Amino acid sequence: MGKSIFFKAFIGLGFGMLMSCDNTTADPINQNKNNSSNPGNSGGTAITGPRILEKIVVNNVVQEEYVTNAGFLEKGSFKDESTPNTYFTGNVTYTNNKISRVKFVGTANGALTYDFNITYDSNGKISGTTATNLMGSMVVGTNDYVYTYDSSGKISKILEKRKVPGTSSYTGFVENAISYSGDNISKVVWTMGMMDSNGAPDMTSGTSVTYNYQNYDSKINPYNTLPKTFFIMWSLIHPANFYTLSSNNVGAFNFVFPSPAPSVTAPKTYLYDSQNYPVSDQSQALKYVYKAL
């Protein structure tokens, strides 16, 4: 029962936050060096040089906001659609100019805090992550993340191994299996289940959701102007957001939930500037606001 309730709440919150809003390995940012002369908007002012995503606004309400200083992301905030006037904010810490910690804190009553600590290998790829989940000051979970890369160097799987506070053995897991079409993420299969007697994921115990990302354009994904590592951590909380790691802009989502819940398909549209950055959706209700660098 506990697992079922958690699963339904997790999926509902993640999908709600995704649909309210509408990388690639460089930290702190990828400045899209092949598009360095970027006209655009920043409070209505044209941008003539490199840019970074600052806000996403829907009907004049800020849905996402990114605070940067000298090109370094300091924090990113996301509107929490589960509770009015609440946000999740990820505060970023750097070590040697690479993100070493992201701590997400929610303002809604009962919101969990997710505190990620990140390590890298000698090639600059994420080699591991540990996370502490808190409700208030009480630790409610500790997780270790294992990353698998394909032959081209892309992340193909992230395995989250979960511990109950006060224990040393893993009791549950979450696996994100990632598929690509070129440099765009086409599918993520999210599976949650229990560990077997040998401490390995028991896939037969798992419950899965499939996130399909379809109809990509050939334009620049505005999230590419921000650190990839930050959005990996955000996607570990809400896997519907893995599309933020793609090079181009997704044209449609299709999410397949466990029966009897129906699958969900939703389109996304864009208007672009002359440098191939999205500036709004076709209705112009959703706007991408950039900051000059």
LINFENWO-V840097 format. One record per backbone hydrogen bond with DSSP energy under -1.0 kcal/mol. NH is the residue of the N-H (numbers start at 1). CO is the residue of the C=O. If there is no record, write none. Layout:
{{NH | CO} {NH | CO}}
This chain:
{{5 | 1} {6 | 2} {7 | 3} {8 | 4} {9 | 5} {10 | 6} {11 | 7} {12 | 8} {13 | 9} {14 | 10} {15 | 11} {16 | 12} {17 | 13} {18 | 14} {19 | 15} {20 | 16} {21 | 18} {35 | 32} {52 | 291} {54 | 289} {55 | 289} {56 | 64} {57 | 287} {58 | 61} {59 | 285} {61 | 58} {63 | 56} {64 | 56} {65 | 77} {66 | 54} {67 | 75} {69 | 72} {72 | 69} {74 | 67} {75 | 67} {76 | 90} {77 | 65} {78 | 88} {79 | 63} {80 | 86} {83 | 80} {88 | 78} {89 | 105} {90 | 76} {91 | 103} {92 | 74} {93 | 101} {95 | 98} {98 | 95} {100 | 93} {101 | 93} {102 | 116} {103 | 91} {104 | 114} {105 | 89} {107 | 87} {111 | 108} {113 | 134} {114 | 104} {115 | 132} {116 | 102} {117 | 130} {118 | 100} {119 | 128} {121 | 125} {124 | 121} {127 | 119} {128 | 119} {129 | 145} {130 | 117} {131 | 143} {132 | 115} {133 | 141} {134 | 113} {135 | 138} {138 | 135} {140 | 133} {141 | 133} {142 | 163} {143 | 131} {144 | 161} {145 | 129} {146 | 159} {148 | 157} {150 | 154} {153 | 150} {156 | 148} {157 | 148} {158 | 176} {159 | 146} {160 | 174} {161 | 144} {162 | 172} {163 | 142} {167 | 164} {171 | 162} {172 | 162} {173 | 193} {174 | 160} {175 | 191} {176 | 158} {177 | 189} {178 | 156} {179 | 187} {181 | 184} {184 | 181} {186 | 179} {187 | 179} {188 | 211} {189 | 177} {190 | 209} {191 | 175} {192 | 207} {193 | 173} {195 | 171} {196 | 200} {199 | 196} {202 | 194} {203 | 201} {205 | 202} {206 | 203} {207 | 192} {209 | 190} {210 | 256} {211 | 188} {212 | 254} {213 | 186} {214 | 252} {217 | 249} {220 | 276} {221 | 247} {224 | 221} {225 | 222} {226 | 223} {231 | 227} {232 | 228} {233 | 229} {234 | 230} {235 | 231} {236 | 232} {238 | 234} {241 | 238} {242 | 239} {244 | 241} {245 | 242} {246 | 243} {247 | 183} {251 | 214} {252 | 214} {253 | 266} {254 | 212} {255 | 264} {256 | 210} {261 | 258} {264 | 255} {266 | 253} {268 | 251} {271 | 280} {273 | 277} {276 | 273} {279 | 271} {280 | 271} {281 | 286} {284 | 281} {287 | 57} {288 | 279} {289 | 55} {290 | 41} {291 | 52} {293 | 50}}
